Amino acid sequence: MRKTLFTGLTVLALSTALAEPAMAVDIGSGFDVSGGATLVSDYRFRGISQTNKDFAMQGGFTLAHSSGVYATIWGSSIDDYVAGGSDQELNFVLGYSTEVSSGTTIDLGVLYYYYPGGEQIVPGLDTDFFEPYASVSHTLGPVTGKLFAAYAPKQTALSIGNGKEDNFYLAFDLSGDIPDTGISLTGHIGHSFGPSYLTIGDEYTDWSIGASYSTGPLTFGISYVDTDDSTYGPTGKNLSKAGVVGTIGVSF
């Protein structure tokens, strides 16, 4: 996922997780597979719209083993200003998750961001990059808190003209279910540290609150997203301005 500034160049960012719900299916030998698809009214990543505040289709699959190792492929439609002309983003994830004590889980992995056709506007543009991540979460009753950190080592794709540059993102999420209702509530705050293309040279903070309702394989969600940043798109829209995002997801 990318944070962008429409200047003829691409500004990069990344995603941390699948947006859709998922129900695992046991396929034997300790493996299970899950997947889902989501329609979102605005693809926001760390508060920044990747679709010029328009709709996006998203979906992915995860193959997980009982050992805790998992692999995910996830994709989303994007606006062509995001990655030099590409109209899609693909995330490849390899990770490991385990419960270290009652209610406490650690999750470690690496994300690779791939933008097919990402050199159409700027020939030779390096748009793809990787980012290791780690999180620790703790669940107490219906409430879960999670601390998440992602560090992208120095790479050409993150440069703002000073050679290879790196980026660091730190976030805290709080979520909880209302028993016997199918309703979940979420809160998020994160900070992107710069300078790099991920922050367009300036660090910024993003936050959101949301609610969702699940029934069977369907999930309906709504969230309020905002930042203290100003990033403008190809039509003059402030891509980081506060907005309400709706989602409809199906797991399979």
Residue frames as qw, qx, qy, qz and C-alpha x, y, z in Angstrom:
[[0.000, 0.890, 0.455, 0.000, 0.00, 0.00, 0.00],
 [0.500, 0.187, 0.044, 0.845, 1.24, 3.44, -0.77],
 [0.072, -0.822, -0.265, 0.498, 1.01, 6.96, 0.48],
 [0.562, 0.368, 0.426, 0.606, 1.20, 9.22, -2.56],
 [0.005, 0.726, 0.051, -0.685, 1.81, 12.76, -3.73],
 [0.674, 0.598, 0.400, 0.166, 0.87, 13.55, -7.33],
 [0.095, -0.843, 0.298, 0.437, 4.09, 15.06, -8.65],
 [0.683, 0.578, -0.406, -0.186, 4.79, 12.60, -11.46],
 [0.260, 0.377, -0.852, 0.253, 6.73, 10.46, -9.01],
 [0.736, -0.358, -0.535, -0.209, 5.54, 7.62, -6.81],
 [0.199, -0.531, 0.576, -0.588, 5.50, 7.74, -3.03],
 [0.576, -0.012, -0.815, -0.064, 5.47, 4.39, -1.26],
 [0.488, -0.405, 0.476, -0.609, 3.74, 2.93, 1.75],
 [0.302, 0.107, -0.945, -0.065, 2.70, -0.50, 2.96],
 [0.722, -0.378, -0.195, -0.545, -0.12, -2.56, 4.35],
 [0.175, -0.442, 0.783, -0.401, -0.08, -4.70, 7.46],
 [0.341, 0.087, 0.900, -0.259, -2.94, -7.11, 7.18],
 [0.026, -0.358, -0.803, -0.476, -5.90, -8.42, 5.26],
 [0.265, -0.101, 0.123, -0.951, -8.93, -6.16, 5.40],
 [0.697, -0.140, -0.385, -0.589, -11.53, -8.92, 5.05],
 [0.706, -0.355, 0.500, -0.355, -12.77, -11.56, 7.50],
 [0.475, 0.371, -0.773, -0.198, -11.72, -15.17, 7.00],
 [0.859, -0.249, 0.291, -0.339, -12.92, -18.67, 8.00],
 [0.044, -0.534, 0.832, 0.147, -10.24, -21.38, 8.02],
 [0.932, 0.143, -0.096, -0.319, -10.79, -24.70, 6.23],
 [0.584, -0.478, 0.651, 0.082, -8.71, -27.70, 7.35],
 [0.718, 0.544, -0.337, -0.273, -6.95, -29.26, 4.36],
 [0.986, -0.111, -0.084, 0.097, -4.97, -31.85, 6.31],
 [0.767, 0.159, -0.210, 0.585, -1.36, -32.35, 7.50],
 [0.405, -0.511, -0.298, 0.697, -1.71, -29.42, 9.88],
 [0.125, 0.023, 0.294, 0.947, -2.58, -26.94, 7.14],
 [0.218, 0.699, 0.642, -0.228, -5.66, -24.77, 6.76],
 [0.240, 0.209, 0.375, 0.871, -6.63, -22.19, 4.17],
 [0.056, 0.733, 0.528, -0.425, -8.77, -19.08, 4.49],
 [0.269, 0.162, 0.389, 0.866, -9.70, -16.24, 2.21],
 [0.099, 0.727, 0.538, -0.415, -12.01, -13.37, 1.58],
 [0.287, 0.408, 0.379, 0.780, -13.01, -10.47, -0.64],
 [0.135, -0.646, -0.433, 0.614, -13.96, -6.92, 0.27],
 [0.239, 0.690, 0.341, 0.592, -15.52, -3.92, -1.43],
 [0.367, -0.503, -0.314, 0.716, -14.34, -0.66, 0.19],
 [0.225, 0.918, 0.327, -0.009, -15.65, 2.83, -0.48],
 [0.186, 0.915, -0.328, 0.147, -12.11, 4.25, -0.20],
 [0.903, -0.012, -0.264, 0.339, -8.86, 2.28, 0.08],
 [0.175, -0.911, 0.259, -0.271, -7.08, 4.03, 2.95],
 [0.861, -0.023, -0.338, 0.380, -3.65, 2.98, 4.14],
 [0.484, -0.278, -0.308, 0.771, -2.30, 4.69, 7.23],
 [0.055, 0.700, 0.343, -0.624, -4.90, 7.36, 6.66],
 [0.080, 0.499, -0.414, -0.757, -3.99, 8.07, 3.03],
 [0.785, 0.429, 0.279, -0.350, -6.32, 7.23, 0.12],
 [0.391, -0.267, 0.743, 0.473, -4.85, 4.94, -2.52],
 [0.308, 0.442, 0.788, 0.297, -7.86, 5.33, -4.85],
 [0.008, 0.201, 0.161, 0.966, -8.36, 9.10, -5.03],
 [0.347, 0.089, 0.537, -0.763, -11.21, 8.60, -2.52],
 [0.693, 0.157, -0.362, -0.603, -12.99, 6.12, -4.78],
 [0.930, -0.168, 0.190, -0.265, -14.03, 2.46, -4.45],
 [0.167, 0.548, -0.816, -0.077, -11.62, -0.50, -4.47],
 [0.955, -0.071, -0.179, -0.225, -11.93, -4.26, -4.74],
 [0.064, -0.634, 0.737, -0.226, -9.69, -6.30, -2.45],
 [0.961, -0.112, -0.054, -0.248, -9.12, -9.97, -1.72],
 [0.127, 0.634, -0.750, 0.139, -6.65, -12.54, -0.52],
 [0.929, -0.136, -0.329, -0.103, -5.82, -16.04, 0.69],
 [0.216, -0.693, 0.629, -0.279, -3.82, -17.31, 3.66],
 [0.869, 0.035, -0.494, 0.008, -2.25, -20.75, 4.01],
 [0.321, -0.694, 0.479, -0.431, -1.40, -21.49, 7.65],
 [0.666, 0.090, -0.732, 0.113, 0.27, -24.41, 9.43],
 [0.707, -0.640, -0.291, -0.075, -0.33, -25.61, 12.97],
 [0.703, -0.088, -0.207, 0.674, 3.31, -24.74, 13.73],
 [0.143, -0.800, -0.204, 0.546, 2.38, -21.05, 13.43],
 [0.241, -0.235, 0.498, 0.799, 3.95, -20.43, 10.02],
 [0.460, 0.680, 0.527, -0.220, 1.68, -18.76, 7.46],
 [0.272, -0.058, 0.471, 0.837, 1.81, -17.32, 3.93],
 [0.292, 0.718, 0.487, -0.403, -0.58, -14.74, 2.52],
 [0.247, 0.151, 0.461, 0.839, -1.22, -13.17, -0.86],
 [0.089, 0.730, 0.520, -0.436, -3.43, -10.09, -0.88],
 [0.306, 0.192, 0.424, 0.831, -4.38, -7.64, -3.61],
 [0.119, 0.727, 0.440, -0.514, -6.26, -4.40, -4.17],
 [0.425, 0.688, 0.336, 0.483, -7.19, -2.15, -7.03],
 [0.356, -0.572, -0.108, 0.731, -5.49, 1.26, -6.84],
 [0.357, 0.908, 0.082, -0.202, -5.45, 4.53, -8.76],
 [0.831, 0.396, 0.007, 0.391, -2.72, 4.78, -11.40],
 [0.072, 0.878, -0.266, 0.392, -1.02, 7.72, -9.63],
 [0.769, -0.596, 0.217, -0.083, 0.02, 5.41, -6.80],
 [0.721, -0.329, 0.524, 0.313, 2.69, 3.38, -8.60],
 [0.081, -0.476, 0.548, 0.683, 3.67, 5.03, -11.85],
 [0.500, 0.215, -0.498, -0.676, 0.70, 3.70, -13.82],
 [0.180, -0.062, -0.980, 0.064, -0.04, 0.38, -12.11],
 [0.540, -0.335, -0.173, -0.752, -3.71, -0.24, -11.35],
 [0.880, -0.355, -0.275, -0.154, -3.16, -2.97, -8.76],
 [0.124, -0.670, 0.642, -0.352, -1.16, -3.73, -5.64],
 [0.897, -0.089, -0.429, -0.058, -0.10, -7.22, -4.58],
 [0.317, -0.699, 0.544, -0.340, 1.23, -8.06, -1.13],
 [0.824, 0.080, -0.558, 0.047, 3.17, -11.26, -0.45],
 [0.427, -0.682, 0.388, -0.449, 3.54, -12.16, 3.22],
 [0.754, 0.024, -0.636, 0.161, 5.52, -14.83, 5.05],
 [0.274, -0.627, 0.345, -0.642, 5.10, -14.89, 8.82],
 [0.501, -0.096, -0.824, 0.247, 5.04, -16.78, 12.09],
 [0.437, -0.523, 0.077, -0.728, 2.49, -16.37, 14.88],
 [0.572, -0.128, -0.784, 0.204, 2.42, -18.08, 18.29],
 [0.528, -0.763, -0.115, -0.355, 0.78, -17.69, 21.69],
 [0.410, 0.430, -0.616, 0.517, 3.58, -17.16, 24.22],
 [0.005, 0.073, 0.765, -0.639, 1.34, -17.05, 27.30],
 [0.111, 0.577, 0.801, -0.113, -2.34, -17.07, 28.11],
 [0.189, 0.892, 0.366, -0.187, -3.93, -14.42, 25.88],
 [0.085, -0.827, 0.321, 0.453, -0.60, -13.06, 24.57],
 [0.835, 0.379, 0.341, 0.208, 0.44, -13.61, 20.94],
 [0.182, -0.656, 0.381, 0.625, 3.50, -12.54, 18.98],
 [0.737, 0.587, 0.332, 0.039, 3.54, -12.25, 15.20],
 [0.270, -0.631, 0.443, 0.577, 6.68, -11.81, 13.08],
 [0.715, 0.441, 0.515, 0.168, 7.01, -11.65, 9.31],
 [0.220, -0.321, 0.380, 0.839, 8.04, -9.94, 6.11],
 [0.508, 0.709, 0.407, -0.270, 5.84, -8.14, 3.54],
 [0.350, -0.116, 0.520, 0.771, 6.81, -7.66, -0.09],
 [0.372, 0.695, 0.294, -0.541, 4.95, -5.04, -2.12],
 [0.374, 0.029, 0.702, 0.606, 4.61, -5.62, -5.85],
 [0.362, 0.657, 0.194, -0.633, 2.99, -3.22, -8.35],
 [0.613, 0.245, 0.644, 0.388, 2.56, -4.85, -11.78],
 [0.354, 0.687, 0.387, 0.502, 3.14, -2.35, -14.59],
 [0.358, -0.842, -0.219, 0.339, 4.46, 0.23, -12.14],
 [0.413, -0.360, 0.303, 0.780, 6.81, 1.81, -14.71],
 [0.394, 0.622, 0.602, 0.309, 4.25, 2.95, -17.27],
 [0.025, 0.987, 0.155, 0.031, 4.37, 6.64, -16.34],
 [0.135, -0.872, 0.468, 0.044, 8.00, 6.83, -15.19],
 [0.889, 0.309, -0.335, 0.049, 10.18, 4.32, -17.12],
 [0.560, 0.314, -0.586, 0.494, 12.67, 2.58, -14.86],
 [0.411, -0.579, 0.251, -0.658, 10.86, 3.65, -11.66],
 [0.360, 0.050, -0.891, 0.272, 11.63, 1.30, -8.76],
 [0.528, -0.421, -0.069, -0.734, 8.28, 0.81, -6.99],
 [0.871, -0.255, -0.404, -0.110, 8.62, -2.56, -5.23],
 [0.041, 0.577, -0.619, 0.531, 10.01, -2.99, -1.71],
 [0.677, -0.278, -0.680, 0.044, 9.93, -5.21, 1.36],
 [0.241, -0.600, 0.306, -0.698, 9.23, -4.50, 5.02],
 [0.430, -0.111, -0.849, 0.285, 9.71, -6.77, 8.06],
 [0.445, -0.541, -0.032, -0.713, 7.11, -6.39, 10.82],
 [0.343, -0.077, -0.854, 0.385, 6.43, -7.54, 14.38],
 [0.457, -0.501, -0.080, -0.730, 3.48, -7.30, 16.73],
 [0.182, -0.072, -0.884, 0.424, 2.50, -8.36, 20.22],
 [0.476, -0.383, -0.266, -0.745, -1.15, -8.60, 21.23],
 [0.035, -0.033, -0.868, 0.494, -2.98, -9.47, 24.41],
 [0.455, -0.389, -0.528, -0.602, -6.60, -10.47, 24.82],
 [0.017, 0.049, 0.737, -0.674, -8.50, -9.93, 28.05],
 [0.417, 0.472, 0.619, -0.469, -12.10, -11.04, 27.86],
 [0.579, 0.676, 0.448, 0.074, -13.69, -9.50, 24.73],
 [0.121, 0.975, -0.139, -0.127, -10.96, -6.84, 24.34],
 [0.865, 0.052, 0.143, 0.479, -7.64, -7.14, 22.47],
 [0.023, -0.946, 0.189, 0.263, -4.80, -4.64, 22.40],
 [0.878, 0.214, 0.196, 0.380, -2.00, -4.86, 19.83],
 [0.153, -0.840, 0.289, 0.433, 1.30, -3.04, 19.45],
 [0.827, 0.440, 0.280, 0.209, 2.63, -3.16, 15.87],
 [0.176, -0.784, 0.353, 0.479, 5.97, -2.09, 14.39],
 [0.825, 0.456, 0.265, 0.204, 7.24, -2.23, 10.80],
 [0.247, -0.760, 0.344, 0.493, 10.68, -1.24, 9.58],
 [0.790, 0.596, 0.109, 0.098, 11.58, -0.96, 5.90],
 [0.652, -0.396, 0.238, 0.602, 15.38, -1.09, 5.52],
 [0.062, 0.670, -0.279, -0.685, 17.15, 1.30, 3.18],
 [0.582, 0.320, 0.701, 0.259, 15.94, 0.68, -0.38],
 [0.168, 0.030, 0.401, 0.900, 15.95, 2.58, -3.66],
 [0.151, -0.569, -0.689, -0.423, 12.14, 2.56, -3.80],
 [0.381, -0.768, -0.446, 0.257, 12.01, 4.61, -0.58],
 [0.465, -0.106, 0.043, 0.878, 14.36, 7.35, -1.77],
 [0.139, 0.916, 0.336, -0.172, 13.36, 11.01, -1.93],
 [0.478, 0.844, -0.111, 0.217, 16.48, 11.88, -3.89],
 [0.214, -0.802, 0.527, -0.181, 19.15, 11.23, -1.26],
 [0.255, 0.322, -0.912, 0.005, 20.00, 7.64, -2.18],
 [0.543, -0.291, -0.782, -0.099, 18.51, 4.62, -0.45],
 [0.251, -0.379, 0.367, -0.811, 16.36, 5.47, 2.57],
 [0.238, -0.196, -0.937, 0.166, 14.49, 3.59, 5.28],
 [0.430, -0.414, -0.131, -0.792, 11.18, 4.00, 7.12],
 [0.151, -0.082, -0.884, 0.435, 9.66, 3.08, 10.48],
 [0.484, -0.397, -0.299, -0.720, 5.98, 2.77, 11.45],
 [0.113, -0.040, -0.844, 0.522, 4.62, 2.24, 14.97],
 [0.479, -0.314, -0.327, -0.752, 0.96, 1.68, 15.81],
 [0.136, 0.032, 0.853, -0.502, -1.41, 0.62, 18.58],
 [0.470, -0.202, -0.552, -0.659, -4.80, -0.98, 17.98],
 [0.263, 0.013, 0.759, -0.596, -7.62, -1.73, 20.38],
 [0.491, -0.080, -0.594, -0.632, -10.58, -3.93, 19.45],
 [0.247, -0.003, 0.815, -0.525, -13.46, -5.56, 21.21],
 [0.273, -0.272, -0.799, -0.461, -16.60, -7.59, 20.58],
 [0.499, -0.180, 0.288, -0.797, -20.00, -6.85, 22.07],
 [0.187, -0.042, 0.978, -0.086, -21.11, -10.34, 23.21],
 [0.313, 0.425, 0.844, -0.095, -23.97, -12.02, 21.37],
 [0.303, 0.772, 0.178, -0.529, -24.45, -9.14, 18.91],
 [0.749, 0.409, 0.341, 0.394, -22.02, -9.77, 16.06],
 [0.149, 0.967, -0.009, 0.208, -20.77, -6.20, 16.57],
 [0.762, -0.180, -0.091, 0.615, -17.08, -5.32, 16.95],
 [0.008, -1.000, -0.012, 0.022, -15.50, -1.96, 17.78],
 [0.805, 0.089, 0.005, 0.587, -11.98, -0.85, 16.84],
 [0.079, -0.986, 0.066, 0.132, -9.62, 2.03, 17.53],
 [0.834, 0.180, 0.089, 0.514, -6.23, 2.76, 15.95],
 [0.017, -0.976, 0.163, 0.142, -3.40, 5.26, 16.20],
 [0.875, 0.068, 0.177, 0.446, -0.13, 5.11, 14.29],
 [0.057, -0.912, 0.206, 0.349, 2.89, 7.23, 13.49],
 [0.840, 0.431, 0.099, 0.316, 5.02, 7.15, 10.33],
 [0.431, -0.746, 0.211, 0.462, 8.60, 8.27, 10.83],
 [0.675, 0.720, 0.039, 0.157, 10.56, 9.83, 7.98],
 [0.481, 0.578, -0.112, -0.650, 12.05, 11.07, 5.89],
 [0.310, -0.047, 0.876, 0.366, 11.34, 8.71, 3.00],
 [0.278, -0.100, -0.567, -0.769, 8.82, 8.31, 0.18],
 [0.314, -0.422, -0.848, 0.057, 6.58, 6.56, 2.69],
 [0.205, -0.695, -0.458, 0.514, 6.09, 9.89, 4.47],
 [0.381, 0.805, 0.220, 0.398, 6.84, 12.26, 1.56],
 [0.405, 0.465, -0.300, 0.728, 9.71, 13.57, 3.65],
 [0.271, -0.431, 0.344, -0.789, 7.65, 14.45, 6.76],
 [0.148, -0.142, -0.949, 0.241, 6.54, 12.18, 9.57],
 [0.459, -0.249, -0.128, -0.843, 2.84, 12.17, 10.42],
 [0.237, 0.023, 0.863, -0.446, 0.21, 10.54, 12.63],
 [0.470, -0.147, -0.572, -0.656, -2.93, 8.67, 11.54],
 [0.232, 0.025, 0.800, -0.553, -5.89, 7.47, 13.59],
 [0.467, -0.143, -0.585, -0.647, -9.27, 5.83, 13.13],
 [0.408, 0.006, 0.734, -0.543, -12.30, 4.45, 14.96],
 [0.452, 0.090, -0.639, -0.616, -14.70, 1.93, 13.52],
 [0.621, -0.013, 0.622, -0.477, -17.45, -0.62, 13.98],
 [0.346, 0.189, -0.785, -0.477, -18.43, -3.77, 12.11],
 [0.747, -0.017, 0.401, -0.530, -21.26, -6.29, 12.10],
 [0.143, 0.289, -0.907, -0.273, -20.76, -9.94, 11.11],
 [0.777, 0.098, 0.381, -0.491, -23.42, -12.44, 10.15],
 [0.932, 0.263, 0.241, 0.072, -22.41, -15.76, 8.63],
 [0.730, 0.079, 0.217, 0.643, -19.69, -15.16, 6.03],
 [0.212, 0.763, 0.229, 0.567, -20.61, -11.47, 5.62],
 [0.433, -0.489, -0.312, 0.690, -19.15, -8.48, 7.46],
 [0.161, 0.843, 0.277, 0.433, -20.32, -4.88, 7.15],
 [0.570, -0.390, -0.238, 0.683, -18.09, -2.11, 8.47],
 [0.146, 0.910, 0.143, 0.360, -17.80, 1.64, 8.82],
 [0.665, -0.365, -0.167, 0.630, -14.88, 3.71, 10.09],
 [0.069, 0.997, 0.011, 0.011, -13.78, 7.30, 10.53],
 [0.813, 0.010, 0.059, 0.579, -10.19, 7.91, 9.36],
 [0.054, 0.996, -0.017, 0.066, -8.02, 11.01, 9.80],
 [0.770, 0.032, -0.102, 0.629, -4.40, 12.23, 9.84],
 [0.198, -0.864, -0.048, 0.461, -2.43, 15.37, 10.65],
 [0.442, -0.157, 0.557, 0.685, -0.99, 15.29, 7.12],
 [0.493, 0.696, 0.105, -0.511, -1.90, 17.01, 3.83],
 [0.353, -0.172, 0.782, 0.484, -1.37, 14.96, 0.68],
 [0.522, 0.537, 0.080, -0.658, -3.06, 15.97, -2.58],
 [0.668, 0.156, 0.706, 0.178, -4.03, 13.70, -5.48],
 [0.335, 0.114, 0.574, 0.739, -4.24, 14.15, -9.26],
 [0.046, -0.674, -0.562, -0.477, -7.64, 15.89, -9.12],
 [0.025, -0.544, 0.203, -0.814, -6.76, 18.19, -6.24],
 [0.755, -0.538, -0.265, -0.266, -8.38, 16.09, -3.50],
 [0.176, -0.642, 0.640, -0.385, -6.71, 16.03, -0.10],
 [0.731, 0.057, -0.667, -0.133, -6.04, 12.29, 0.14],
 [0.402, -0.006, -0.741, 0.538, -5.27, 12.47, 3.85],
 [0.333, -0.286, 0.115, -0.891, -8.29, 14.51, 4.92],
 [0.364, 0.022, 0.789, -0.494, -10.75, 13.02, 7.41],
 [0.542, 0.093, -0.502, -0.668, -13.32, 10.71, 5.87],
 [0.734, -0.081, 0.524, -0.425, -15.79, 7.90, 6.47],
 [0.269, 0.338, -0.835, -0.341, -15.02, 4.52, 4.88],
 [0.829, -0.015, 0.272, -0.489, -17.56, 1.74, 4.37],
 [0.086, 0.368, -0.905, -0.194, -16.80, -1.94, 3.71],
 [0.900, 0.025, 0.108, -0.421, -18.66, -5.08, 2.71],
 [0.064, 0.520, -0.850, -0.055, -16.65, -8.30, 3.11],
 [0.945, -0.016, -0.060, -0.322, -17.26, -11.98, 2.52],
 [0.281, -0.547, 0.789, -0.008, -15.11, -14.83, 3.83],
 [0.917, 0.230, -0.148, -0.290, -14.70, -18.16, 2.10]]
